[in-house]
Amino acid sequence: MFEGFEEGKKYIAVIGLGYVGMPLLYHLSKHFKTIGFDLKKERIEELKRGIDSTGELNGVDFLKYGIEFSSDESVLDKASLFIVAVPTPIDKHKLPDLRALLSASEIVGRHIKRNDVVVFESTVYPTCTMTQCAPVLEKISELKACRDFFIGYSPERINPGDRVHTPDKITKVVSGCTKEVAEFLGKIYGKINNNNIHIAETIETAEAAKVIENTQRDLNIALMNELSKIFNIMGINTYSVLEAAKTKWNFLPFEPGLVGGHCIGVDPYYLTFKAQEVGYHPEVILAGRRINDSMGEYVAKETIKKIIKSGRAVLGAKALVLGITFKENVRDIRNSKVVDIVRELEEFGVLVDIFDPLANREEVERFYGLKMIDGPEGIYDTVILAVKHKKLMENMENYLKLLGKNGVLIDIKGVIDKNSLRDDLIYWSL
């Protein structure tokens, strides 16, 4: 099965060239003949020019390995291994939205041949690959899965903005509908990470492993957020408590914060969906989700309290929100919980300016209907440091000068030195 790939006679196609697909494609292209396919023509055109607008491959010459980029699906006729890495978000009801995944399955189904392999990297609930994707592939191709063509699952482990845990430096979990397929995928992925491979027992095992990785993080952060609410009522600094607790050898160093993005804030809902489908109501997981989903509104209401305490009128108060991406030092705005802060403040009549040196203004307006400013100016009643981008932290002194007398500083992650602030400022953090 592996024969032909190493010699450059067979192509690997990656479908979906976002935060997951493009870094994976880059590393695969060092060892194999590769095709990069995406439906977005503008994305393909920028990649052909050596530009990656996600920022994940900044400073990397990914063109030198001869990747064939295209938005024309006929190019997929060349491929013998298809890797699907498209988004799997949730809908407004917090249910799995599989439209992109099933659409990608249809595209692949039009081009797979006998003995080809299709591997999915998109996050799904356990059983989804074989019960949802496989039937689509079979229907379109008129071939039988695990007989005429073969299926695998290898969960993505991309952490946007992380330059340490890249695809060539992490353990890769692989699985297949047969033992031979799993071993084949182990050889493919093993070429890019020095054979640091874990072969899961079944496809369902690999699917489950992916969703619990982020569910575990979600629950740990939810605990920190709940503790933060408790300590704020008691007048105790949460971060001081955590610094003390971290001195114990087995204390896990999680912190409170906004939980957005395409993974931690989404994956648990894929697991709870499947759990409820099989008749089990997951209480702990959903409780954690409720806490984390409420944090934007919580921060906004605490901000309102501080504005009132400062003696200002809430209606018409001016607020500067610094950062709108889902985490620091990335451009990704998907499922940003900063948006919840902005919307809640606006519900109270606060006038909000949003500034983020990394976020794409057109994307922010298209996805959320919010306008960003070119740069902050004038005097603000409150400044909210929502995302600790390096570029924001470098200019924090200038942003603090924009706070009026008795201004309110909201430092969500507790990264500003309180002792260096003006005496008249009102300070609050999680």
C-alpha positions as a printed NumPy array, in Angstrom:
array([[  0.   ,   0.   ,   0.   ],
       [  2.895,   2.353,   0.79 ],
       [  4.637,   1.498,  -2.465],
       [  4.613,   4.357,  -4.96 ],
       [  4.295,   7.205,  -2.466],
       [  7.915,   7.251,  -1.355],
       [  9.097,   7.049,  -4.972],
       [  6.954,  10.042,  -5.953],
       [  4.721,   8.001,  -8.249],
       [  1.559,   8.546,  -6.175],
       [  0.08 ,  11.809,  -4.912],
       [ -1.309,  12.804,  -1.528],
       [ -4.112,  15.383,  -1.637],
       [ -5.052,  17.538,   1.344],
       [ -8.609,  18.87 ,   1.158],
       [ -9.087,  22.054,   3.188],
       [ -6.098,  24.391,   3.534],
       [ -6.837,  26.236,   6.757],
       [ -5.123,  26.189,  10.138],
       [ -4.936,  22.375,  10.07 ],
       [ -4.588,  21.398,   6.429],
       [ -1.916,  23.833,   5.283],
       [  0.744,  23.087,   7.958],
       [  0.158,  19.355,   7.428],
       [  0.451,  19.747,   3.647],
       [  3.704,  21.664,   4.03 ],
       [  5.336,  18.916,   6.085],
       [  4.039,  16.143,   3.828],
       [  5.36 ,  17.953,   0.76 ],
       [  8.914,  17.531,   2.035],
       [  8.604,  13.775,   1.493],
       [  5.808,  13.14 ,  -1.022],
       [  4.174,  14.471,  -4.167],
       [  1.305,  16.605,  -2.871],
       [ -1.817,  18.44 ,  -3.974],
       [ -3.427,  21.219,  -1.938],
       [ -7.145,  21.645,  -2.648],
       [ -9.493,  24.281,  -1.291],
       [-12.811,  25.583,  -2.618],
       [-11.832,  29.187,  -1.83 ],
       [-10.146,  30.529,  -4.953],
       [ -8.702,  33.515,  -3.098],
       [ -7.05 ,  31.163,  -0.618],
       [ -5.472,  29.151,  -3.433],
       [ -4.237,  32.304,  -5.165],
       [ -2.526,  33.638,  -2.037],
       [ -0.883,  30.281,  -1.383],
       [  0.394,  30.167,  -4.961],
       [  2.108,  33.492,  -4.182],
       [  3.702,  32.022,  -1.071],
       [  1.4  ,  33.878,   1.339],
       [ -0.366,  32.222,   4.28 ],
       [ -2.9  ,  34.672,   5.723],
       [ -3.483,  32.456,   8.774],
       [  0.053,  33.286,   9.886],
       [  0.813,  29.65 ,  10.703],
       [  3.563,  29.431,   8.068],
       [  4.936,  32.953,   8.303],
       [  8.533,  33.054,   7.104],
       [  8.312,  29.544,   5.604],
       [  9.042,  28.997,   1.921],
       [  6.423,  26.302,   1.382],
       [  6.527,  26.711,  -2.404],
       [  9.953,  25.139,  -2.77 ],
       [  8.59 ,  21.609,  -2.305],
       [  6.428,  21.729,  -5.417],
       [  2.924,  21.608,  -3.907],
       [  0.26 ,  21.702,  -6.617],
       [ -2.407,  24.134,  -5.399],
       [ -5.858,  24.176,  -6.975],
       [ -9.521,  25.012,  -6.423],
       [-10.446,  22.854,  -9.438],
       [-11.418,  19.457,  -8.069],
       [-10.402,  17.653, -11.256],
       [ -6.823,  17.823,  -9.936],
       [ -7.861,  15.237,  -7.336],
       [ -7.957,  12.572, -10.052],
       [ -4.189,  12.294,  -9.574],
       [ -4.401,  11.449,  -5.881],
       [ -4.269,   8.031,  -4.268],
       [ -4.414,   9.235,  -0.647],
       [ -6.937,  11.9  ,   0.352],
       [ -6.633,  13.741,   3.672],
       [ -9.743,  15.699,   4.678],
       [ -9.063,  18.611,   7.016],
       [-12.133,  20.826,   6.819],
       [-13.831,  22.677,   9.71 ],
       [-16.443,  20.923,  11.84 ],
       [-18.117,  23.689,  13.867],
       [-21.352,  23.683,  15.832],
       [-24.584,  25.384,  14.794],
       [-26.604,  27.954,  16.744],
       [-28.192,  25.112,  18.717],
       [-24.711,  23.833,  19.705],
       [-25.159,  20.711,  17.591],
       [-22.518,  19.3  ,  15.209],
       [-22.469,  21.07 ,  11.851],
       [-21.17 ,  18.462,   9.393],
       [-21.968,  20.305,   6.18 ],
       [-18.353,  21.041,   5.211],
       [-17.284,  17.512,   6.143],
       [-20.013,  15.838,   4.104],
       [-19.43 ,  18.212,   1.186],
       [-15.731,  17.299,   1.241],
       [-16.725,  13.629,   1.311],
       [-18.815,  14.176,  -1.822],
       [-15.89 ,  15.865,  -3.574],
       [-13.527,  13.049,  -2.656],
       [-16.155,  10.472,  -3.667],
       [-16.119,  11.854,  -7.214],
       [-12.4  ,  11.151,  -7.538],
       [-11.456,   8.058,  -5.513],
       [-10.45 ,   4.903,  -7.34 ],
       [-10.036,   1.301,  -6.305],
       [ -7.429,   0.825,  -3.559],
       [ -7.314,   4.558,  -2.735],
       [ -7.298,   5.652,   0.915],
       [ -9.3  ,   8.465,   2.502],
       [ -8.252,   9.696,   5.946],
       [-10.209,  12.257,   7.958],
       [ -8.531,  14.711,  10.326],
       [-11.561,  16.868,  11.122],
       [-12.864,  16.606,  14.673],
       [-15.998,  14.451,  14.881],
       [-17.942,  12.438,  17.43 ],
       [-17.169,   8.713,  17.818],
       [-18.664,   6.64 ,  14.946],
       [-19.096,   9.669,  12.626],
       [-16.433,   8.661,  10.11 ],
       [-17.98 ,   5.285,   9.345],
       [-21.663,   6.177,   9.786],
       [-21.717,   9.598,   8.089],
       [-18.678,  10.001,   5.812],
       [-18.263,   6.437,   4.536],
       [-21.841,   6.167,   3.145],
       [-21.355,   9.438,   1.227],
       [-18.1  ,   8.189,  -0.265],
       [-19.754,   4.905,  -1.239],
       [-22.816,   6.533,  -2.783],
       [-20.871,   9.   ,  -4.915],
       [-18.063,   6.647,  -5.958],
       [-20.224,   3.521,  -6.32 ],
       [-17.413,   1.674,  -4.559],
       [-17.524,  -0.274,  -1.298],
       [-15.643,   1.057,   1.727],
       [-13.   ,  -1.262,   3.214],
       [-13.18 ,  -3.477,   0.129],
       [-12.728,  -1.29 ,  -2.952],
       [-11.274,   1.743,  -1.146],
       [-10.138,   2.264,   2.426],
       [-10.813,   4.702,   5.258],
       [ -8.746,   6.008,   8.143],
       [ -8.967,   8.615,  10.857],
       [ -6.076,  10.647,  12.286],
       [ -7.176,  13.448,  14.615],
       [ -5.554,  16.82 ,  14.025],
       [ -3.508,  18.286,  16.861],
       [ -2.835,  21.751,  15.513],
       [ -2.656,  24.502,  18.121],
       [ -2.926,  27.856,  16.277],
       [  0.   ,  30.13 ,  17.01 ],
       [  2.05 ,  27.322,  18.586],
       [  5.498,  27.127,  16.987],
       [  6.611,  24.24 ,  19.24 ],
       [  3.939,  21.551,  18.789],
       [  3.997,  21.482,  14.989],
       [  3.048,  18.386,  12.921],
       [  6.676,  17.256,  12.718],
       [  7.187,  17.363,  16.49 ],
       [  4.097,  15.698,  17.972],
       [  2.812,  12.163,  18.436],
       [  0.329,  11.377,  15.685],
       [ -2.615,   9.071,  16.365],
       [ -3.682,   7.015,  13.362],
       [ -6.393,   4.424,  12.784],
       [ -7.891,   2.531,   9.892],
       [-10.818,   0.359,   8.886],
       [ -8.273,  -2.437,   8.607],
       [ -4.998,  -3.102,  10.366],
       [ -3.141,  -2.683,   7.08 ],
       [ -4.637,   0.788,   6.527],
       [ -3.648,   1.901,  10.035],
       [ -0.092,   0.675,   9.487],
       [  0.027,   2.377,   6.082],
       [ -1.035,   5.705,   7.618],
       [  1.541,   5.201,  10.339],
       [  4.219,   5.011,   7.631],
       [  2.907,   8.112,   5.838],
       [  2.649,  10.318,   8.922],
       [  5.779,   8.726,  10.37 ],
       [  7.828,  10.261,   7.558],
       [  7.124,  13.752,   8.878],
       [  7.514,  13.158,  12.643],
       [ 10.302,  10.579,  12.882],
       [  7.83 ,   7.689,  13.303],
       [  6.318,   9.139,  16.469],
       [  3.066,   7.258,  15.855],
       [  0.347,   5.769,  18.043],
       [ -1.92 ,   3.291,  16.244],
       [ -5.368,   3.371,  17.836],
       [ -7.335,   0.159,  18.15 ],
       [-10.219,   1.37 ,  15.995],
       [-11.369,   4.452,  14.108],
       [-13.93 ,   5.059,  16.866],
       [-11.144,   4.966,  19.472],
       [ -9.199,   7.665,  17.607],
       [-12.328,   9.797,  17.186],
       [-13.063,   9.531,  20.918],
       [ -9.472,  10.36 ,  21.858],
       [ -9.684,  13.622,  19.943],
       [-12.849,  14.889,  21.584],
       [-11.777,  14.004,  25.131],
       [ -8.414,  15.775,  24.751],
       [-10.168,  19.129,  24.476],
       [-13.047,  18.186,  26.758],
       [-10.535,  17.595,  29.555],
       [ -8.991,  21.045,  29.008],
       [-12.453,  22.609,  28.847],
       [-13.429,  21.15 ,  32.211],
       [-10.187,  22.21 ,  33.877],
       [-10.595,  25.778,  32.642],
       [-14.249,  25.738,  33.738],
       [-13.118,  24.86 ,  37.269],
       [-10.697,  27.801,  37.23 ],
       [-13.446,  30.109,  35.976],
       [-15.801,  29.013,  38.724],
       [-13.077,  29.465,  41.316],
       [-12.442,  32.939,  39.918],
       [-16.092,  33.874,  40.446],
       [-15.957,  32.6  ,  44.031],
       [-12.703,  34.376,  44.874],
       [-13.913,  37.644,  43.335],
       [-16.915,  37.623,  45.666],
       [-14.562,  36.986,  48.578],
       [-12.142,  39.728,  47.525],
       [ -9.27 ,  37.297,  46.945],
       [ -6.975,  37.619,  43.92 ],
       [ -7.4  ,  34.459,  41.848],
       [ -3.958,  34.59 ,  40.266],
       [ -2.298,  34.951,  43.657],
       [ -4.171,  31.841,  44.796],
       [ -3.015,  29.941,  41.712],
       [  0.609,  30.982,  42.218],
       [  0.47 ,  29.537,  45.713],
       [ -1.303,  26.359,  44.593],
       [  1.198,  25.755,  41.768],
       [  3.928,  25.121,  44.33 ],
       [  2.429,  21.667,  44.916],
       [  4.022,  19.107,  42.585],
       [  0.804,  17.654,  41.191],
       [ -1.3  ,  20.813,  40.844],
       [ -2.346,  21.33 ,  37.209],
       [ -1.51 ,  24.916,  36.139],
       [ -4.732,  25.902,  34.382],
       [ -5.984,  29.5  ,  34.514],
       [ -9.376,  31.2  ,  34.159],
       [-10.216,  32.859,  30.868],
       [-12.389,  33.06 ,  27.784],
       [-12.747,  29.7  ,  26.04 ],
       [-13.305,  30.209,  22.333],
       [-11.773,  28.966,  19.133],
       [-12.517,  25.946,  17.016],
       [-11.444,  23.251,  19.467],
       [-11.923,  23.596,  23.225],
       [-15.16 ,  25.549,  22.932],
       [-16.604,  23.216,  20.278],
       [-15.342,  19.635,  20.644],
       [-17.155,  18.843,  23.914],
       [-20.482,  19.441,  22.157],
       [-19.612,  16.727,  19.642],
       [-19.139,  14.285,  22.509],
       [-22.278,  15.35 ,  24.379],
       [-24.315,  15.107,  21.176],
       [-23.292,  11.483,  20.708],
       [-23.704,  10.693,  24.402],
       [-27.297,  11.95 ,  24.348],
       [-27.953,  10.074,  21.11 ],
       [-27.058,   6.801,  22.828],
       [-29.215,   7.659,  25.841],
       [-26.756,   9.157,  28.343],
       [-27.105,  12.71 ,  29.655],
       [-23.589,  14.075,  30.369],
       [-23.825,  16.334,  33.394],
       [-20.229,  17.303,  34.202],
       [-19.238,  18.095,  30.597],
       [-22.284,  20.274,  29.977],
       [-21.845,  22.03 ,  33.329],
       [-18.319,  22.966,  32.284],
       [-19.595,  24.205,  28.944],
       [-22.222,  26.386,  30.626],
       [-19.623,  27.995,  32.861],
       [-17.185,  28.692,  30.047],
       [-19.861,  29.913,  27.648],
       [-21.046,  32.383,  30.292],
       [-17.697,  34.06 ,  30.908],
       [-18.04 ,  36.797,  28.285],
       [-21.318,  37.956,  29.788],
       [-19.801,  37.684,  33.282],
       [-16.828,  39.9  ,  32.378],
       [-19.135,  42.464,  30.785],
       [-21.389,  42.667,  33.858],
       [-18.397,  43.014,  36.184],
       [-17.205,  45.837,  33.936],
       [-20.586,  47.547,  34.263],
       [-20.35 ,  47.308,  38.059],
       [-16.93 ,  48.944,  38.017],
       [-18.127,  51.737,  35.716],
       [-20.942,  52.461,  38.163],
       [-18.458,  52.386,  41.039],
       [-16.307,  54.957,  39.235],
       [-19.205,  57.407,  39.344],
       [-19.835,  57.351,  35.614],
       [-23.101,  56.83 ,  33.794],
       [-23.227,  53.468,  32.056],
       [-25.366,  54.746,  29.185],
       [-22.979,  56.333,  26.719],
       [-19.822,  55.258,  28.527],
       [-16.886,  54.686,  26.156],
       [-15.064,  51.375,  26.225],
       [-11.94 ,  50.253,  24.397],
       [-11.698,  46.488,  23.871],
       [ -8.166,  45.355,  23.046],
       [ -8.142,  42.104,  21.072],
       [-10.943,  40.12 ,  19.456],
       [ -9.254,  36.902,  18.275],
       [ -9.992,  33.759,  20.264],
       [ -6.474,  33.626,  21.757],
       [ -3.25 ,  35.6  ,  21.866],
       [ -0.884,  36.018,  18.924],
       [ -3.164,  34.403,  16.325],
       [ -5.479,  35.874,  13.689],
       [ -8.232,  33.299,  14.179],
       [-11.538,  34.878,  15.2  ],
       [-13.656,  31.71 ,  15.123],
       [-15.938,  31.349,  18.14 ],
       [-14.352,  34.356,  19.863],
       [-15.872,  34.932,  23.295],
       [-14.666,  38.544,  23.246],
       [-17.671,  39.108,  21.004],
       [-19.92 ,  38.15 ,  23.947],
       [-18.303,  40.905,  26.034],
       [-18.866,  43.477,  23.3  ],
       [-22.501,  42.512,  22.721],
       [-23.336,  42.527,  26.438],
       [-21.742,  45.95 ,  26.94 ],
       [-23.683,  47.313,  23.994],
       [-26.898,  45.926,  25.538],
       [-26.226,  48.282,  28.469],
       [-25.693,  51.229,  26.128],
       [-21.908,  51.303,  26.319],
       [-20.144,  52.642,  23.205],
       [-17.49 ,  50.079,  22.304],
       [-14.381,  50.527,  20.171],
       [-12.599,  47.316,  19.144],
       [ -8.912,  47.291,  18.264],
       [ -6.888,  44.227,  17.303],
       [ -3.589,  44.473,  15.403],
       [ -3.886,  40.886,  14.106],
       [ -7.547,  40.277,  13.295],
       [ -8.819,  40.8  ,   9.758],
       [-11.318,  43.679,   9.806],
       [-13.402,  42.33 ,   6.915],
       [-13.703,  38.92 ,   8.584],
       [-14.769,  40.463,  11.898],
       [-17.481,  42.479,  10.179],
       [-18.603,  39.55 ,   8.008],
       [-18.79 ,  36.987,  10.823],
       [-19.963,  39.171,  13.701],
       [-21.27 ,  42.412,  12.204],
       [-18.784,  44.377,  14.307],
       [-16.575,  47.184,  13.048],
       [-12.997,  47.541,  14.238],
       [-11.125,  50.834,  14.54 ],
       [ -7.772,  51.634,  12.919],
       [ -6.361,  52.659,  16.267],
       [ -7.642,  53.919,  19.63 ],
       [ -7.888,  57.646,  20.196],
       [ -9.544,  60.007,  22.648],
       [-10.411,  59.264,  26.273],
       [-12.148,  56.082,  27.416],
       [-14.099,  55.301,  30.567],
       [-12.887,  51.718,  30.506],
       [-10.159,  49.758,  28.763],
       [-10.575,  45.975,  28.52 ],
       [ -7.495,  43.913,  27.751],
       [ -9.324,  40.914,  26.303],
       [ -6.477,  39.208,  24.415],
       [ -2.842,  39.486,  25.477],
       [ -1.318,  39.811,  22.009],
       [  2.387,  40.566,  22.167],
       [  1.774,  43.616,  19.967],
       [ -0.814,  44.927,  22.434],
       [  1.346,  44.293,  25.483],
       [  4.237,  46.196,  23.901],
       [  2.058,  49.339,  23.683],
       [  0.036,  48.871,  26.873],
       [  1.484,  51.98 ,  28.483],
       [  0.043,  54.102,  25.673],
       [ -3.382,  52.456,  25.9  ],
       [ -3.528,  53.091,  29.646],
       [ -2.967,  56.796,  29.004],
       [ -6.328,  56.809,  27.222],
       [ -8.156,  56.05 ,  30.484],
       [ -9.837,  59.065,  31.995],
       [ -9.721,  59.984,  35.68 ],
       [-11.054,  57.13 ,  37.835],
       [-11.064,  54.992,  34.703],
       [-11.774,  51.267,  34.81 ],
       [ -9.125,  48.787,  33.682],
       [-10.321,  45.244,  33.004],
       [ -7.348,  42.879,  32.759],
       [ -8.979,  39.538,  31.972],
       [ -5.848,  37.395,  32.241],
       [ -4.229,  39.358,  35.076],
       [ -1.068,  40.206,  33.113],
       [ -0.714,  43.889,  33.983],
       [  1.32 ,  44.855,  37.051],
       [ -1.226,  46.5  ,  39.348],
       [  1.491,  48.224,  41.351],
       [  2.566,  50.209,  38.29 ],
       [ -0.872,  51.722,  37.676],
       [ -2.107,  55.208,  38.5  ],
       [ -3.652,  55.477,  41.938],
       [ -7.006,  56.681,  40.577],
       [ -7.633,  53.662,  38.312],
       [-10.119,  50.942,  39.217],
       [ -8.622,  47.544,  38.382],
       [-10.334,  44.16 ,  37.931],
       [ -9.268,  40.773,  36.589],
       [-10.599,  37.232,  36.62 ]])
